[in-house]
Amino acid sequence: MKDYKSHAVRKETEYKATGKVIYDEFYPKYSKPIIDEIDRVLAKHYGFTNEELDIIINYDIKYRMGRDVEEEAE
């Protein structure tokens, strides 16, 4: 969470119904190396195969991180 927060951007917007809203926008793609390391530790703990771990890591890239991460890797 510290890494998530270190990459967050504080944003403000104005709504007619609620007024000014301040929120943090998170970018998990910048924390991907830490997330992958956590996945590796958990995979080892639960006895996952390398193929299963690969599916987990690549699922994360495809569905959670967005296509721009794949493009940056190329």
C-alpha positions in Angstrom: 0.0 0.0 0.0 2.9 2.3 0.6 4.0 1.9 -3.0 0.5 2.3 -4.2 0.2 5.6 -2.3 3.6 6.8 -3.5 2.3 6.7 -7.1 -1.1 8.1 -6.3 -2.2 11.5 -7.7 -4.5 13.7 -5.7 -7.4 15.0 -7.9 -10.2 17.4 -7.4 -13.5 17.7 -9.2 -16.7 19.7 -8.7 -20.2 18.2 -8.8 -23.4 20.1 -8.8 -25.1 17.7 -6.4 -22.2 17.2 -3.9 -19.8 20.0 -4.5 -16.1 19.7 -4.4 -14.7 16.2 -4.2 -11.0 15.4 -3.5 -9.8 11.9 -4.2 -6.6 9.9 -4.8 -6.3 8.2 -8.1 -4.1 5.0 -7.9 -2.0 3.5 -10.7 -1.3 -0.2 -9.8 0.8 -0.6 -13.0 3.6 1.3 -11.3 3.5 -1.2 -8.4 3.6 -4.3 -10.6 7.1 -5.5 -9.6 6.0 -5.6 -5.9 2.7 -7.3 -6.8 4.5 -9.9 -8.8 6.9 -10.6 -5.9 3.9 -11.1 -3.6 2.4 -13.5 -6.2 5.7 -15.4 -6.3 5.8 -15.8 -2.5 2.2 -16.9 -2.4 2.6 -19.3 -5.3 5.5 -21.0 -3.5 3.5 -21.1 -0.3 0.5 -22.8 -2.0 2.6 -25.0 -4.2 1.6 -23.5 -7.5 3.5 -24.6 -10.6 5.5 -22.2 -12.7 2.7 -22.4 -15.3 0.1 -21.4 -12.8 2.2 -18.5 -11.5 2.7 -17.3 -15.1 -1.1 -17.3 -15.6 -1.6 -15.3 -12.5 1.0 -12.7 -13.4 -0.1 -12.4 -17.0 -3.8 -12.2 -16.0 -2.8 -9.2 -13.9 -1.2 -7.5 -16.9 -4.0 -8.2 -19.3 -7.1 -7.5 -17.1 -6.0 -5.3 -14.2 -3.1 -3.2 -15.5 -4.5 -2.3 -19.0 -3.0 -2.6 -22.4 -0.5 0.2 -22.0 1.6 -2.0 -19.7 1.9 -4.6 -22.4 2.9 -1.9 -24.9 5.6 -0.5 -22.5 7.1 -4.0 -22.1 7.5 -4.4 -25.9 
